[in-house]
Amino acid sequence: MANALETVPNIGKTLAIRLSQVGIDCREKLLSIGAEDTFIKIKTIDKHACLNMLYALEGAIQGIRWHKLSEDRKRELREFYNMLN
């Protein structure tokens, strides 16, 4: 049976599993926690979490494919990601 998060844009099977592992089991929780804090949670269990995953989380929150994120938001997320690494 598919995880309910898999119906959200950008959330495939692997990311849905990671989200569940950090206690996020629905889009509403993802929305309330936000992309950055969710990414930090995932990074604690997956050292390979990458910038594209962060973009995917933000796209899921906005309800769009991450490729359509504004350049300003991508820049903000890239700066956040670089601070973590």
PyMOL Python script that loads the backbone (N, CA, C, O; Angstrom):
from pymol import cmd

cmd.read_pdbstr("""\
ATOM      1  N   MET A   1       0.839  -1.191   0.000  1.00  0.00           N
ATOM      2  CA  MET A   1       0.000   0.000   0.000  1.00  0.00           C
ATOM      3  C   MET A   1       0.880   1.249   0.000  1.00  0.00           C
ATOM      4  O   MET A   1       1.839   1.325   0.768  1.00  0.00           O
ATOM      5  N   ALA A   2       0.576   2.202  -0.827  1.00  0.00           N
ATOM      6  CA  ALA A   2       1.366   3.421  -0.948  1.00  0.00           C
ATOM      7  C   ALA A   2       1.152   4.328   0.259  1.00  0.00           C
ATOM      8  O   ALA A   2       0.063   4.386   0.830  1.00  0.00           O
ATOM      9  N   ASN A   3       2.201   5.021   0.625  1.00  0.00           N
ATOM     10  CA  ASN A   3       2.156   6.009   1.688  1.00  0.00           C
ATOM     11  C   ASN A   3       1.353   7.206   1.169  1.00  0.00           C
ATOM     12  O   ASN A   3       1.511   7.593   0.011  1.00  0.00           O
ATOM     13  N   ALA A   4       0.506   7.789   1.994  1.00  0.00           N
ATOM     14  CA  ALA A   4      -0.324   8.930   1.587  1.00  0.00           C
ATOM     15  C   ALA A   4       0.519  10.104   1.103  1.00  0.00           C
ATOM     16  O   ALA A   4       0.069  10.887   0.266  1.00  0.00           O
ATOM     17  N   LEU A   5       1.732  10.232   1.621  1.00  0.00           N
ATOM     18  CA  LEU A   5       2.602  11.333   1.194  1.00  0.00           C
ATOM     19  C   LEU A   5       3.028  11.189  -0.261  1.00  0.00           C
ATOM     20  O   LEU A   5       3.389  12.177  -0.901  1.00  0.00           O
ATOM     21  N   GLU A   6       2.990   9.970  -0.789  1.00  0.00           N
ATOM     22  CA  GLU A   6       3.415   9.746  -2.170  1.00  0.00           C
ATOM     23  C   GLU A   6       2.497  10.417  -3.185  1.00  0.00           C
ATOM     24  O   GLU A   6       2.854  10.508  -4.359  1.00  0.00           O
ATOM     25  N   THR A   7       1.336  10.883  -2.770  1.00  0.00           N
ATOM     26  CA  THR A   7       0.435  11.588  -3.675  1.00  0.00           C
ATOM     27  C   THR A   7       0.785  13.075  -3.774  1.00  0.00           C
ATOM     28  O   THR A   7       0.244  13.788  -4.620  1.00  0.00           O
ATOM     29  N   VAL A   8       1.684  13.537  -2.913  1.00  0.00           N
ATOM     30  CA  VAL A   8       2.106  14.938  -2.891  1.00  0.00           C
ATOM     31  C   VAL A   8       3.202  15.126  -3.935  1.00  0.00           C
ATOM     32  O   VAL A   8       4.079  14.271  -4.054  1.00  0.00           O
ATOM     33  N   PRO A   9       3.176  16.233  -4.702  1.00  0.00           N
ATOM     34  CA  PRO A   9       4.237  16.465  -5.688  1.00  0.00           C
ATOM     35  C   PRO A   9       5.625  16.331  -5.064  1.00  0.00           C
ATOM     36  O   PRO A   9       5.862  16.810  -3.955  1.00  0.00           O
ATOM     37  N   ASN A  10       6.528  15.685  -5.773  1.00  0.00           N
ATOM     38  CA  ASN A  10       7.944  15.519  -5.413  1.00  0.00           C
ATOM     39  C   ASN A  10       8.205  14.437  -4.375  1.00  0.00           C
ATOM     40  O   ASN A  10       9.366  14.137  -4.094  1.00  0.00           O
ATOM     41  N   ILE A  11       7.172  13.844  -3.797  1.00  0.00           N
ATOM     42  CA  ILE A  11       7.376  12.856  -2.750  1.00  0.00           C
ATOM     43  C   ILE A  11       7.214  11.455  -3.351  1.00  0.00           C
ATOM     44  O   ILE A  11       6.103  11.005  -3.632  1.00  0.00           O
ATOM     45  N   GLY A  12       8.335  10.792  -3.536  1.00  0.00           N
ATOM     46  CA  GLY A  12       8.309   9.417  -4.006  1.00  0.00           C
ATOM     47  C   GLY A  12       8.420   8.468  -2.827  1.00  0.00           C
ATOM     48  O   GLY A  12       8.357   8.878  -1.668  1.00  0.00           O
ATOM     49  N   LYS A  13       8.586   7.198  -3.144  1.00  0.00           N
ATOM     50  CA  LYS A  13       8.614   6.169  -2.112  1.00  0.00           C
ATOM     51  C   LYS A  13       9.734   6.405  -1.097  1.00  0.00           C
ATOM     52  O   LYS A  13       9.498   6.338   0.109  1.00  0.00           O
ATOM     53  N   THR A  14      10.941   6.678  -1.571  1.00  0.00           N
ATOM     54  CA  THR A  14      12.084   6.840  -0.666  1.00  0.00           C
ATOM     55  C   THR A  14      11.907   8.046   0.248  1.00  0.00           C
ATOM     56  O   THR A  14      12.127   7.939   1.454  1.00  0.00           O
ATOM     57  N   LEU A  15      11.518   9.181  -0.301  1.00  0.00           N
ATOM     58  CA  LEU A  15      11.343  10.374   0.529  1.00  0.00           C
ATOM     59  C   LEU A  15      10.170  10.190   1.496  1.00  0.00           C
ATOM     60  O   LEU A  15      10.224  10.664   2.630  1.00  0.00           O
ATOM     61  N   ALA A  16       9.121   9.511   1.060  1.00  0.00           N
ATOM     62  CA  ALA A  16       7.991   9.245   1.959  1.00  0.00           C
ATOM     63  C   ALA A  16       8.448   8.397   3.148  1.00  0.00           C
ATOM     64  O   ALA A  16       8.016   8.623   4.278  1.00  0.00           O
ATOM     65  N   ILE A  17       9.316   7.431   2.891  1.00  0.00           N
ATOM     66  CA  ILE A  17       9.849   6.606   3.977  1.00  0.00           C
ATOM     67  C   ILE A  17      10.669   7.464   4.931  1.00  0.00           C
ATOM     68  O   ILE A  17      10.511   7.355   6.147  1.00  0.00           O
ATOM     69  N   ARG A  18      11.542   8.316   4.400  1.00  0.00           N
ATOM     70  CA  ARG A  18      12.361   9.189   5.250  1.00  0.00           C
ATOM     71  C   ARG A  18      11.470  10.095   6.099  1.00  0.00           C
ATOM     72  O   ARG A  18      11.716  10.276   7.291  1.00  0.00           O
ATOM     73  N   LEU A  19      10.453  10.653   5.488  1.00  0.00           N
ATOM     74  CA  LEU A  19       9.536  11.523   6.233  1.00  0.00           C
ATOM     75  C   LEU A  19       8.866  10.760   7.366  1.00  0.00           C
ATOM     76  O   LEU A  19       8.764  11.264   8.484  1.00  0.00           O
ATOM     77  N   SER A  20       8.415   9.557   7.079  1.00  0.00           N
ATOM     78  CA  SER A  20       7.794   8.740   8.128  1.00  0.00           C
ATOM     79  C   SER A  20       8.778   8.441   9.245  1.00  0.00           C
ATOM     80  O   SER A  20       8.404   8.419  10.417  1.00  0.00           O
ATOM     81  N   GLN A  21      10.031   8.211   8.888  1.00  0.00           N
ATOM     82  CA  GLN A  21      11.060   7.904   9.880  1.00  0.00           C
ATOM     83  C   GLN A  21      11.297   9.065  10.843  1.00  0.00           C
ATOM     84  O   GLN A  21      11.720   8.854  11.980  1.00  0.00           O
ATOM     85  N   VAL A  22      11.029  10.277  10.398  1.00  0.00           N
ATOM     86  CA  VAL A  22      11.217  11.442  11.278  1.00  0.00           C
ATOM     87  C   VAL A  22       9.890  11.961  11.829  1.00  0.00           C
ATOM     88  O   VAL A  22       9.818  13.074  12.351  1.00  0.00           O
ATOM     89  N   GLY A  23       8.846  11.148  11.709  1.00  0.00           N
ATOM     90  CA  GLY A  23       7.574  11.485  12.334  1.00  0.00           C
ATOM     91  C   GLY A  23       6.630  12.329  11.516  1.00  0.00           C
ATOM     92  O   GLY A  23       5.661  12.868  12.051  1.00  0.00           O
ATOM     93  N   ILE A  24       6.890  12.457  10.233  1.00  0.00           N
ATOM     94  CA  ILE A  24       6.006  13.237   9.364  1.00  0.00           C
ATOM     95  C   ILE A  24       5.245  12.252   8.492  1.00  0.00           C
ATOM     96  O   ILE A  24       5.817  11.622   7.603  1.00  0.00           O
ATOM     97  N   ASP A  25       3.953  12.125   8.753  1.00  0.00           N
ATOM     98  CA  ASP A  25       3.157  11.114   8.065  1.00  0.00           C
ATOM     99  C   ASP A  25       2.036  11.692   7.208  1.00  0.00           C
ATOM    100  O   ASP A  25       1.235  10.954   6.635  1.00  0.00           O
ATOM    101  N   CYS A  26       1.989  13.023   7.128  1.00  0.00           N
ATOM    102  CA  CYS A  26       0.965  13.651   6.289  1.00  0.00           C
ATOM    103  C   CYS A  26       1.463  15.025   5.827  1.00  0.00           C
ATOM    104  O   CYS A  26       2.389  15.599   6.401  1.00  0.00           O
ATOM    105  N   ARG A  27       0.823  15.526   4.784  1.00  0.00           N
ATOM    106  CA  ARG A  27       1.223  16.821   4.221  1.00  0.00           C
ATOM    107  C   ARG A  27       1.051  17.948   5.236  1.00  0.00           C
ATOM    108  O   ARG A  27       1.839  18.893   5.256  1.00  0.00           O
ATOM    109  N   GLU A  28       0.033  17.851   6.069  1.00  0.00           N
ATOM    110  CA  GLU A  28      -0.219  18.902   7.056  1.00  0.00           C
ATOM    111  C   GLU A  28       0.956  19.054   8.018  1.00  0.00           C
ATOM    112  O   GLU A  28       1.334  20.172   8.367  1.00  0.00           O
ATOM    113  N   LYS A  29       1.533  17.934   8.444  1.00  0.00           N
ATOM    114  CA  LYS A  29       2.710  18.011   9.326  1.00  0.00           C
ATOM    115  C   LYS A  29       3.883  18.634   8.589  1.00  0.00           C
ATOM    116  O   LYS A  29       4.622  19.441   9.153  1.00  0.00           O
ATOM    117  N   LEU A  30       4.053  18.257   7.326  1.00  0.00           N
ATOM    118  CA  LEU A  30       5.126  18.840   6.522  1.00  0.00           C
ATOM    119  C   LEU A  30       4.940  20.348   6.413  1.00  0.00           C
ATOM    120  O   LEU A  30       5.900  21.108   6.542  1.00  0.00           O
ATOM    121  N   LEU A  31       3.717  20.775   6.177  1.00  0.00           N
ATOM    122  CA  LEU A  31       3.427  22.208   6.078  1.00  0.00           C
ATOM    123  C   LEU A  31       3.735  22.930   7.385  1.00  0.00           C
ATOM    124  O   LEU A  31       4.297  24.026   7.372  1.00  0.00           O
ATOM    125  N   SER A  32       3.374  22.328   8.502  1.00  0.00           N
ATOM    126  CA  SER A  32       3.568  23.006   9.787  1.00  0.00           C
ATOM    127  C   SER A  32       5.042  23.053  10.192  1.00  0.00           C
ATOM    128  O   SER A  32       5.466  23.989  10.870  1.00  0.00           O
ATOM    129  N   ILE A  33       5.809  22.072   9.791  1.00  0.00           N
ATOM    130  CA  ILE A  33       7.238  22.041  10.162  1.00  0.00           C
ATOM    131  C   ILE A  33       8.078  22.864   9.200  1.00  0.00           C
ATOM    132  O   ILE A  33       9.039  23.510   9.618  1.00  0.00           O
ATOM    133  N   GLY A  34       7.734  22.851   7.923  1.00  0.00           N
ATOM    134  CA  GLY A  34       8.463  23.616   6.930  1.00  0.00           C
ATOM    135  C   GLY A  34       9.605  22.813   6.318  1.00  0.00           C
ATOM    136  O   GLY A  34      10.066  21.825   6.890  1.00  0.00           O
ATOM    137  N   ALA A  35      10.047  23.252   5.158  1.00  0.00           N
ATOM    138  CA  ALA A  35      11.072  22.530   4.404  1.00  0.00           C
ATOM    139  C   ALA A  35      12.402  22.471   5.139  1.00  0.00           C
ATOM    140  O   ALA A  35      13.018  21.408   5.222  1.00  0.00           O
ATOM    141  N   GLU A  36      12.848  23.594   5.669  1.00  0.00           N
ATOM    142  CA  GLU A  36      14.167  23.638   6.296  1.00  0.00           C
ATOM    143  C   GLU A  36      14.243  22.740   7.536  1.00  0.00           C
ATOM    144  O   GLU A  36      15.174  21.947   7.672  1.00  0.00           O
ATOM    145  N   ASP A  37      13.272  22.863   8.431  1.00  0.00           N
ATOM    146  CA  ASP A  37      13.297  22.044   9.642  1.00  0.00           C
ATOM    147  C   ASP A  37      13.089  20.563   9.324  1.00  0.00           C
ATOM    148  O   ASP A  37      13.674  19.695   9.972  1.00  0.00           O
ATOM    149  N   THR A  38      12.265  20.285   8.336  1.00  0.00           N
ATOM    150  CA  THR A  38      12.086  18.893   7.917  1.00  0.00           C
ATOM    151  C   THR A  38      13.392  18.346   7.370  1.00  0.00           C
ATOM    152  O   THR A  38      13.767  17.212   7.669  1.00  0.00           O
ATOM    153  N   PHE A  39      14.081  19.136   6.578  1.00  0.00           N
ATOM    154  CA  PHE A  39      15.363  18.696   6.006  1.00  0.00           C
ATOM    155  C   PHE A  39      16.374  18.408   7.111  1.00  0.00           C
ATOM    156  O   PHE A  39      17.104  17.420   7.037  1.00  0.00           O
ATOM    157  N   ILE A  40      16.424  19.248   8.122  1.00  0.00           N
ATOM    158  CA  ILE A  40      17.339  19.012   9.247  1.00  0.00           C
ATOM    159  C   ILE A  40      17.022  17.677   9.905  1.00  0.00           C
ATOM    160  O   ILE A  40      17.931  16.913  10.229  1.00  0.00           O
ATOM    161  N   LYS A  41      15.743  17.390  10.105  1.00  0.00           N
ATOM    162  CA  LYS A  41      15.340  16.106  10.702  1.00  0.00           C
ATOM    163  C   LYS A  41      15.810  14.941   9.839  1.00  0.00           C
ATOM    164  O   LYS A  41      16.349  13.961  10.352  1.00  0.00           O
ATOM    165  N   ILE A  42      15.606  15.048   8.540  1.00  0.00           N
ATOM    166  CA  ILE A  42      16.019  13.971   7.637  1.00  0.00           C
ATOM    167  C   ILE A  42      17.534  13.828   7.622  1.00  0.00           C
ATOM    168  O   ILE A  42      18.058  12.714   7.602  1.00  0.00           O
ATOM    169  N   LYS A  43      18.230  14.946   7.630  1.00  0.00           N
ATOM    170  CA  LYS A  43      19.700  14.925   7.590  1.00  0.00           C
ATOM    171  C   LYS A  43      20.277  14.168   8.792  1.00  0.00           C
ATOM    172  O   LYS A  43      21.363  13.595   8.695  1.00  0.00           O
ATOM    173  N   THR A  44      19.567  14.160   9.916  1.00  0.00           N
ATOM    174  CA  THR A  44      20.065  13.442  11.093  1.00  0.00           C
ATOM    175  C   THR A  44      20.030  11.930  10.902  1.00  0.00           C
ATOM    176  O   THR A  44      20.767  11.205  11.571  1.00  0.00           O
ATOM    177  N   ILE A  45      19.181  11.446   9.996  1.00  0.00           N
ATOM    178  CA  ILE A  45      19.114   9.996   9.763  1.00  0.00           C
ATOM    179  C   ILE A  45      19.667   9.595   8.399  1.00  0.00           C
ATOM    180  O   ILE A  45      19.893   8.411   8.146  1.00  0.00           O
ATOM    181  N   ASP A  46      19.888  10.571   7.520  1.00  0.00           N
ATOM    182  CA  ASP A  46      20.367  10.291   6.166  1.00  0.00           C
ATOM    183  C   ASP A  46      21.445  11.296   5.797  1.00  0.00           C
ATOM    184  O   ASP A  46      21.147  12.402   5.346  1.00  0.00           O
ATOM    185  N   LYS A  47      22.687  10.911   5.990  1.00  0.00           N
ATOM    186  CA  LYS A  47      23.792  11.841   5.722  1.00  0.00           C
ATOM    187  C   LYS A  47      23.910  12.179   4.242  1.00  0.00           C
ATOM    188  O   LYS A  47      24.628  13.109   3.874  1.00  0.00           O
ATOM    189  N   HIS A  48      23.215  11.435   3.396  1.00  0.00           N
ATOM    190  CA  HIS A  48      23.271  11.690   1.956  1.00  0.00           C
ATOM    191  C   HIS A  48      22.154  12.611   1.472  1.00  0.00           C
ATOM    192  O   HIS A  48      22.021  12.841   0.270  1.00  0.00           O
ATOM    193  N   ALA A  49      21.355  13.136   2.392  1.00  0.00           N
ATOM    194  CA  ALA A  49      20.285  14.065   2.005  1.00  0.00           C
ATOM    195  C   ALA A  49      20.915  15.232   1.244  1.00  0.00           C
ATOM    196  O   ALA A  49      21.898  15.821   1.693  1.00  0.00           O
ATOM    197  N   CYS A  50      20.340  15.555   0.095  1.00  0.00           N
ATOM    198  CA  CYS A  50      20.972  16.527  -0.804  1.00  0.00           C
ATOM    199  C   CYS A  50      20.083  17.746  -1.043  1.00  0.00           C
ATOM    200  O   CYS A  50      18.940  17.811  -0.591  1.00  0.00           O
ATOM    201  N   LEU A  51      20.641  18.692  -1.758  1.00  0.00           N
ATOM    202  CA  LEU A  51      19.931  19.928  -2.075  1.00  0.00           C
ATOM    203  C   LEU A  51      18.646  19.649  -2.846  1.00  0.00           C
ATOM    204  O   LEU A  51      17.632  20.304  -2.605  1.00  0.00           O
ATOM    205  N   ASN A  52      18.669  18.696  -3.762  1.00  0.00           N
ATOM    206  CA  ASN A  52      17.455  18.379  -4.516  1.00  0.00           C
ATOM    207  C   ASN A  52      16.348  17.894  -3.598  1.00  0.00           C
ATOM    208  O   ASN A  52      15.173  18.150  -3.861  1.00  0.00           O
ATOM    209  N   MET A  53      16.703  17.192  -2.515  1.00  0.00           N
ATOM    210  CA  MET A  53      15.689  16.763  -1.559  1.00  0.00           C
ATOM    211  C   MET A  53      15.068  17.979  -0.869  1.00  0.00           C
ATOM    212  O   MET A  53      13.855  18.031  -0.662  1.00  0.00           O
ATOM    213  N   LEU A  54      15.892  18.934  -0.524  1.00  0.00           N
ATOM    214  CA  LEU A  54      15.383  20.163   0.086  1.00  0.00           C
ATOM    215  C   LEU A  54      14.444  20.886  -0.877  1.00  0.00           C
ATOM    216  O   LEU A  54      13.379  21.351  -0.471  1.00  0.00           O
ATOM    217  N   TYR A  55      14.831  20.983  -2.142  1.00  0.00           N
ATOM    218  CA  TYR A  55      13.951  21.571  -3.157  1.00  0.00           C
ATOM    219  C   TYR A  55      12.642  20.789  -3.247  1.00  0.00           C
ATOM    220  O   TYR A  55      11.566  21.380  -3.338  1.00  0.00           O
ATOM    221  N   ALA A  56      12.736  19.462  -3.222  1.00  0.00           N
ATOM    222  CA  ALA A  56      11.544  18.620  -3.318  1.00  0.00           C
ATOM    223  C   ALA A  56      10.594  18.882  -2.156  1.00  0.00           C
ATOM    224  O   ALA A  56       9.379  18.948  -2.342  1.00  0.00           O
ATOM    225  N   LEU A  57      11.149  19.030  -0.967  1.00  0.00           N
ATOM    226  CA  LEU A  57      10.317  19.321   0.202  1.00  0.00           C
ATOM    227  C   LEU A  57       9.588  20.646   0.042  1.00  0.00           C
ATOM    228  O   LEU A  57       8.392  20.743   0.321  1.00  0.00           O
ATOM    229  N   GLU A  58      10.307  21.661  -0.405  1.00  0.00           N
ATOM    230  CA  GLU A  58       9.674  22.971  -0.600  1.00  0.00           C
ATOM    231  C   GLU A  58       8.608  22.900  -1.690  1.00  0.00           C
ATOM    232  O   GLU A  58       7.531  23.478  -1.545  1.00  0.00           O
ATOM    233  N   GLY A  59       8.900  22.204  -2.766  1.00  0.00           N
ATOM    234  CA  GLY A  59       7.911  22.041  -3.822  1.00  0.00           C
ATOM    235  C   GLY A  59       6.671  21.326  -3.313  1.00  0.00           C
ATOM    236  O   GLY A  59       5.551  21.681  -3.678  1.00  0.00           O
ATOM    237  N   ALA A  60       6.869  20.316  -2.467  1.00  0.00           N
ATOM    238  CA  ALA A  60       5.735  19.588  -1.887  1.00  0.00           C
ATOM    239  C   ALA A  60       4.886  20.520  -1.033  1.00  0.00           C
ATOM    240  O   ALA A  60       3.657  20.448  -1.056  1.00  0.00           O
ATOM    241  N   ILE A  61       5.538  21.385  -0.288  1.00  0.00           N
ATOM    242  CA  ILE A  61       4.820  22.349   0.546  1.00  0.00           C
ATOM    243  C   ILE A  61       4.012  23.319  -0.321  1.00  0.00           C
ATOM    244  O   ILE A  61       2.868  23.648  -0.008  1.00  0.00           O
ATOM    245  N   GLN A  62       4.632  23.767  -1.414  1.00  0.00           N
ATOM    246  CA  GLN A  62       3.940  24.706  -2.301  1.00  0.00           C
ATOM    247  C   GLN A  62       2.956  24.011  -3.243  1.00  0.00           C
ATOM    248  O   GLN A  62       2.141  24.671  -3.888  1.00  0.00           O
ATOM    249  N   GLY A  63       3.030  22.687  -3.322  1.00  0.00           N
ATOM    250  CA  GLY A  63       2.136  21.935  -4.197  1.00  0.00           C
ATOM    251  C   GLY A  63       2.533  21.980  -5.664  1.00  0.00           C
ATOM    252  O   GLY A  63       1.689  21.848  -6.550  1.00  0.00           O
ATOM    253  N   ILE A  64       3.842  22.170  -5.915  1.00  0.00           N
ATOM    254  CA  ILE A  64       4.343  22.246  -7.290  1.00  0.00           C
ATOM    255  C   ILE A  64       5.575  21.360  -7.449  1.00  0.00           C
ATOM    256  O   ILE A  64       6.203  20.978  -6.461  1.00  0.00           O
ATOM    257  N   ARG A  65       5.915  21.037  -8.683  1.00  0.00           N
ATOM    258  CA  ARG A  65       7.169  20.342  -8.944  1.00  0.00           C
ATOM    259  C   ARG A  65       8.306  21.285  -8.552  1.00  0.00           C
ATOM    260  O   ARG A  65       8.227  22.492  -8.779  1.00  0.00           O
ATOM    261  N   TRP A  66       9.362  20.724  -7.961  1.00  0.00           N
ATOM    262  CA  TRP A  66      10.433  21.583  -7.454  1.00  0.00           C
ATOM    263  C   TRP A  66      11.107  22.381  -8.552  1.00  0.00           C
ATOM    264  O   TRP A  66      11.683  23.434  -8.278  1.00  0.00           O
ATOM    265  N   HIS A  67      11.052  21.913  -9.779  1.00  0.00           N
ATOM    266  CA  HIS A  67      11.661  22.637 -10.902  1.00  0.00           C
ATOM    267  C   HIS A  67      11.010  24.005 -11.114  1.00  0.00           C
ATOM    268  O   HIS A  67      11.607  24.902 -11.708  1.00  0.00           O
ATOM    269  N   LYS A  68       9.780  24.151 -10.622  1.00  0.00           N
ATOM    270  CA  LYS A  68       9.047  25.403 -10.815  1.00  0.00           C
ATOM    271  C   LYS A  68       9.174  26.368  -9.637  1.00  0.00           C
ATOM    272  O   LYS A  68       8.519  27.410  -9.622  1.00  0.00           O
ATOM    273  N   LEU A  69      10.003  26.035  -8.657  1.00  0.00           N
ATOM    274  CA  LEU A  69      10.244  26.975  -7.553  1.00  0.00           C
ATOM    275  C   LEU A  69      10.845  28.256  -8.104  1.00  0.00           C
ATOM    276  O   LEU A  69      11.579  28.227  -9.092  1.00  0.00           O
ATOM    277  N   SER A  70      10.538  29.374  -7.474  1.00  0.00           N
ATOM    278  CA  SER A  70      11.117  30.636  -7.930  1.00  0.00           C
ATOM    279  C   SER A  70      12.628  30.611  -7.720  1.00  0.00           C
ATOM    280  O   SER A  70      13.135  29.929  -6.830  1.00  0.00           O
ATOM    281  N   GLU A  71      13.318  31.351  -8.539  1.00  0.00           N
ATOM    282  CA  GLU A  71      14.783  31.421  -8.405  1.00  0.00           C
ATOM    283  C   GLU A  71      15.180  31.999  -7.050  1.00  0.00           C
ATOM    284  O   GLU A  71      16.189  31.588  -6.476  1.00  0.00           O
ATOM    285  N   ASP A  72      14.401  32.945  -6.536  1.00  0.00           N
ATOM    286  CA  ASP A  72      14.687  33.516  -5.215  1.00  0.00           C
ATOM    287  C   ASP A  72      14.586  32.456  -4.129  1.00  0.00           C
ATOM    288  O   ASP A  72      15.441  32.378  -3.247  1.00  0.00           O
ATOM    289  N   ARG A  73      13.532  31.634  -4.194  1.00  0.00           N
ATOM    290  CA  ARG A  73      13.372  30.594  -3.169  1.00  0.00           C
ATOM    291  C   ARG A  73      14.466  29.535  -3.301  1.00  0.00           C
ATOM    292  O   ARG A  73      14.975  29.043  -2.294  1.00  0.00           O
ATOM    293  N   LYS A  74      14.829  29.182  -4.529  1.00  0.00           N
ATOM    294  CA  LYS A  74      15.928  28.232  -4.724  1.00  0.00           C
ATOM    295  C   LYS A  74      17.220  28.788  -4.132  1.00  0.00           C
ATOM    296  O   LYS A  74      17.986  28.054  -3.507  1.00  0.00           O
ATOM    297  N   ARG A  75      17.457  30.063  -4.325  1.00  0.00           N
ATOM    298  CA  ARG A  75      18.672  30.689  -3.771  1.00  0.00           C
ATOM    299  C   ARG A  75      18.649  30.629  -2.253  1.00  0.00           C
ATOM    300  O   ARG A  75      19.658  30.291  -1.635  1.00  0.00           O
ATOM    301  N   GLU A  76      17.513  30.950  -1.641  1.00  0.00           N
ATOM    302  CA  GLU A  76      17.386  30.879  -0.176  1.00  0.00           C
ATOM    303  C   GLU A  76      17.661  29.463   0.329  1.00  0.00           C
ATOM    304  O   GLU A  76      18.382  29.274   1.308  1.00  0.00           O
ATOM    305  N   LEU A  77      17.085  28.482  -0.340  1.00  0.00           N
ATOM    306  CA  LEU A  77      17.281  27.098   0.069  1.00  0.00           C
ATOM    307  C   LEU A  77      18.731  26.657  -0.127  1.00  0.00           C
ATOM    308  O   LEU A  77      19.283  25.936   0.704  1.00  0.00           O
ATOM    309  N   ARG A  78      19.340  27.091  -1.221  1.00  0.00           N
ATOM    310  CA  ARG A  78      20.752  26.772  -1.488  1.00  0.00           C
ATOM    311  C   ARG A  78      21.648  27.369  -0.405  1.00  0.00           C
ATOM    312  O   ARG A  78      22.578  26.708   0.057  1.00  0.00           O
ATOM    313  N   GLU A  79      21.383  28.595   0.002  1.00  0.00           N
ATOM    314  CA  GLU A  79      22.168  29.228   1.078  1.00  0.00           C
ATOM    315  C   GLU A  79      21.981  28.470   2.389  1.00  0.00           C
ATOM    316  O   GLU A  79      22.950  28.257   3.117  1.00  0.00           O
ATOM    317  N   PHE A  80      20.761  28.062   2.699  1.00  0.00           N
ATOM    318  CA  PHE A  80      20.474  27.278   3.897  1.00  0.00           C
ATOM    319  C   PHE A  80      21.240  25.952   3.836  1.00  0.00           C
ATOM    320  O   PHE A  80      21.891  25.560   4.805  1.00  0.00           O
ATOM    321  N   TYR A  81      21.160  25.279   2.713  1.00  0.00           N
ATOM    322  CA  TYR A  81      21.841  23.993   2.543  1.00  0.00           C
ATOM    323  C   TYR A  81      23.355  24.160   2.738  1.00  0.00           C
ATOM    324  O   TYR A  81      23.992  23.356   3.419  1.00  0.00           O
ATOM    325  N   ASN A  82      23.912  25.192   2.146  1.00  0.00           N
ATOM    326  CA  ASN A  82      25.363  25.422   2.274  1.00  0.00           C
ATOM    327  C   ASN A  82      25.775  25.718   3.708  1.00  0.00           C
ATOM    328  O   ASN A  82      26.884  25.370   4.115  1.00  0.00           O
ATOM    329  N   MET A  83      24.902  26.352   4.480  1.00  0.00           N
ATOM    330  CA  MET A  83      25.208  26.607   5.893  1.00  0.00           C
ATOM    331  C   MET A  83      25.303  25.305   6.673  1.00  0.00           C
ATOM    332  O   MET A  83      26.072  25.208   7.630  1.00  0.00           O
ATOM    333  N   LEU A  84      24.520  24.291   6.266  1.00  0.00           N
ATOM    334  CA  LEU A  84      24.519  23.016   6.962  1.00  0.00           C
ATOM    335  C   LEU A  84      25.734  22.156   6.631  1.00  0.00           C
ATOM    336  O   LEU A  84      26.106  21.271   7.401  1.00  0.00           O
ATOM    337  N   ASN A  85      26.340  22.419   5.498  1.00  0.00           N
ATOM    338  CA  ASN A  85      27.456  21.586   5.049  1.00  0.00           C
ATOM    339  C   ASN A  85      28.795  22.261   5.204  1.00  0.00           C
ATOM    340  O   ASN A  85      29.824  21.676   4.866  1.00  0.00           O
TER     341      ASN A  85
END
""", "prot")
cmd.dss("prot")
cmd.show_as("cartoon", "prot")
cmd.util.cbc("prot")
cmd.orient("prot")
